[in-house]
Amino acid sequence: MGSNFNDDSILARFFGKSSNYTDIPNHLYTDYNVKKGLRNENGTGVRIGLTRVSDVIGYTAGEDGRPVPCEGDLLFRGYSIRDLITHRQGNYGFEETCFLLLFGFLPDRQQFADFKSSLAARYELPDNFLVNEVLRAPSRNLMNRLQTLTLSLYNYDDDPDNTDVYQTLLKGLNLIAKFPALGCYAYQAKMHDLYRKSLVIHYPRPEYSIAENLLYMLRHDGHFTQKEANLLDAILVIHADHGGGNNSTFTDVVIGSTGTDLYSAICGSIGSLKGPKHGGANISVAQMMKEVIAKTHYSHDKDTIVRVVNGILDGEYFDHSGLVYGFGHAVYTLSDPRAELLRDLCRQLAEEQQCLDQFEFYELFEKTVKEVTYERKHKVLPTNVDFYSGFAYNMLGIPEDLFTPLFAIARVSGWVAHNVENKLYDGRIMRPATKYVGERLDFVDMKDR
């Protein structure tokens, strides 16, 4: 193959010559009743399945079928996320949520104790996995690394292609238990390889919850407070699932519907979650707030914050997109219950860490964004979960590299639940259709082109 073939300018000319990338006008989507982005024209999502796992409530249906804004709620197996956060068992709320999502009911004391023991027995990675798979091939992007490590676990499974429902459940429990170690070790390996940081590996402790183990494995001294673990546990609960229609869960079900192994399905979901329009949005918020803080220095002067918000909306600041990240949602209309819960939990830890002034700046910025956007757009823009998650992670000392992997560590429980549910009650390969709107052409021999 000649070196000129790798010349990007040659390939760019090929691309520029083709009209196939520019000749699908928007009106054709309406003409053929194609739901662009799987969204109805009124903004609601196109229904692609039935589920009993969870429900995202952001609006009610009006008499004309149009969505009517309402206060948001998130239900796991019928239980409100607010109740699941409020009534958690110590720092084991995430484990109880996993049980609920996977089995469909809340456990009693003995069932919960057995489930926690079962998860703890699966914490550690297979023999030689840490050295052979994690430390020898660090990656610049931890979400990509989490994908490859998930696929590597396939090779350590005695029967990896078994898609029986019960076997899928067991494999899912194994992934839920091991994801914290995969994420933490991938981070430590990256820091050691790229930045020559000291490599400190803590093996997960069976007496710790998943939230506690995450902090223990991430910190060189392994120390954490109960309030820190409690906040991280709540974040895991909040991110455990979000209905069957979100992009990464839909990806999981689509891939799983082919009959392929669970590792491949989860790997696809991780790739989906990485995107800045999905799980990666928390990084966009964190980066935006760094610039906001640099411009305001945590000022509580309302006029200063108004100017910054207007500057972001006018495309003058940050990424010049005109978007204020951390606000607005595809489903929630008036409020995102996850953001409200996280706000209250952040306040509690901010009091312990004596950084209430910073927290109150976030509150004032949130309030100002809502006022300015309503004044400019005459629309309520709800705060979403991503706005406070970055502040929470900063208080916990969690690096930005791990923001989205932590999302995956929590969400794998929901992915497994939906994968199992689809196997139980649907079972058909998901195969939607598209409408071809190109031309039909007669073939031309190369000598005549």
Helices and strands as residue ranges (DSSP letters): G 3-6, H 8-17, H 27-31, G 36-38, E 54-61, E 67-76, E 79-80, H 81-86, H 93-103, H 109-120, H 129-129, I 130-135, H 142-154, H 165-195, H 210-218, H 226-239, H 247-256, H 262-274, H 281-296, H 302-313, H 337-352, H 356-377, H 385-395, G 400-402, H 403-425, G 446-448
